[in-house]
């Protein structure tokens, strides 16, 4: 392998690794705060990427339907709960958040899509469509089962994943889409051409990682999330509502998912179900990092990106086998290290 | 309400008669249900009962299916050889994967099972030998006693014979010595370990069974369809099997059957109905399927089996023969010999020193009290002695044998039994079954005999012993009650009965009198004195001074992880440092 191919693979690996790192962080966040293994993250990536590609071609992406009808469903559930508890004063807020807001976003997309706005407007529209799906999803599917076992929550995740994959096929069809690059510029760095798109990906990932760090360290909401992650019961006892941290972690995860989708859309052709595999690679990255520490999860995800790049170069048929089998060595290591007996918290 | 035996007979009769009135298509559907039942039955044991989540069962089915496919199509081997070698391969892979994942905490497992599921799926799809993505066609049918099982209705009886036998075997297993240990794995692993259950080994065994069930299903599948391709063994298939177990009721053996029936039928039905009503443009069935699953989970998150069982099956009480011959007992250790020796033991949790340089010793036949204010490190000391926590420094010896660094299950073998400060009973099990866990090490028959019901004599003895100990602590009226339904004070007595069933040399009691009423405390004190008279040694952590002072010969007082004082009760009561610690300074 020549130095140029080597360097090109490094670039490719780091670009993908940066996206896996973002996903690993989101998955870790959601898992530690809510115990949900957030499989539908993959669909959020798909929705964001395919919506961007559709906006670019002047079409209205089906994501708006998911947003509006999801919002209505969540509003209906909230309204029933509010009526049952005789807290009618919550109704306007519910209507605002779950009905008016999605409708406003949908209207903006309907209006803007045929006019082919600038790319950054498209990106904003995609974020406005995809990010609210996180909290809506939490409200509909997870909140009623917030205290169920990890197993049941995982099955819920799979059910949501099925629903969204099905909808994804309905709205985006079976054909692959790809959006145009944010910039076609290239820089010569030693022997290799660095594309501006990879720089975008890496930069955006860095900005988000730093922003997350600031959020966790400095803001009261971030601290509430951390407290819940460390000790759920304790956090509730000091007055941190489970519902709030649940919504918040899903909001952040959806944001990260959407950004990942936007970043990856110009790099690879995405199909309606591609997000699932990408999301899983985020998981593998998180596992490589031990599923507990954020910096290690980032390192694990970068390593995974590099490995994937080389695996696809050496043996493209067995690429996925290699990428998913890579978790075996760290598992062996972790297994040899652990000795105490585990039990789940409560029945 | 019908008794469970009758329900089983009725179901078996239905299975035997079904092909007589079902269409060929419906029989094929029944075959799929039987095949799925086998896999989700493994998941009920593994995930629902033992708490080990796996999305990788289709891998084992695939390994067995491909093994038999390659052997029978390329080497013209008999399908039965394919079964044997397939199951051997499955067992080898399961032991390897189990070894690297089962010791890890909960969240690694589901993801790593998905990961290996994907890895092996792509391997199936890319290997020349396995026919790549198109798969391997033209498998021969299974021959059984001269009959060629070459059509759906013919292989039907083989599939369902396996399914029924294994359903009953799994139910037998859960209702046995090993079964009680398996049922404790999920929420009470520390407790099970403290009574001698090698939890890591037991998890591996359950994992192996689940893998073999899946392998069997894969073999049957390959010779039923007579064709294998990777698509039947993709990750979604693995997820579906777990769906089945959860929907059916993951902690009930029959939940596997219920879940498999519902999922297989629902998926077929949705495939048939939806395209005609919505047009064939998208795959709406998967959307509707997901929505139905969500609704079902939100309505009944424990699955359907418990709900159905409540309506139809009469609850069964575990019978036991009180007059059953006793279990062998340990030799009584002569009083006055060195028993427990603790030297310079320390334990830190991050920056907090829970136990600092603590030393004390105990002789056999003694009741030693370990007292101290809240947070003094008493319970940590208990966990260090029993091996639940590893010590950071110092040595612990029991009867002149070093036990620090040993696994709790090995320490239990030496004759230590304990109770827990936070009651550690298996909620869904009766008092009798909970207490019988204590006698785990006094039985020896394993999972295979339990499945075949070939351990009933020993089982009767274990239960009789448990019943005796329950009577001894004064709970004879509660033998069949669910352990979780008792008030806290009585649950503590159940803990003591469980520890006594282990026939220990040294009994460690962590706050046994908390939550008891005056008369109950008197009775407990009398019981402990009687035990001492019989030659048992007791280490007692307690807050109730009146209770402790009247009972023990010696006291060790701890404060902030250090030993404050040691001596007979009268001396301790007058000790200035002790009064300082308890009363905040001598006035």
Interface residues (C-beta under 8 A of the other chain):
Chain A: X31 X37 X140 X141 X144 X145 X148 X150 X151 X152 X154 X155 X156 X158 X159 X160 X161 X162 X163 X164 X165 X166 X167 X169 X170 X277 X280 X283 X284 X286 X287 X291 X317 X318 X319 X320 X321 X322 X323 X324 X325 X327 X328 X331 X332 X334 X335 X338 X339 X340 X341 X342 X343 X344 X346 X347
Chain B: X47 X48 X51 X53 X99 X100 X101 X103 X104 X105 X106 X107 X108 X110 X111 X112 X114 X115 X116 X118 X119 X120 X122 X123 X126 X186 X187 X188 X189 X190 X193 X199 X239 X242 X243 X246 X250 X281 X282 X283 X284 X285 X286 X287 X289 X290 X291 X293 X294 X297 X298 X301 X388 X389 X390 X407 X408 X427 X428 X484
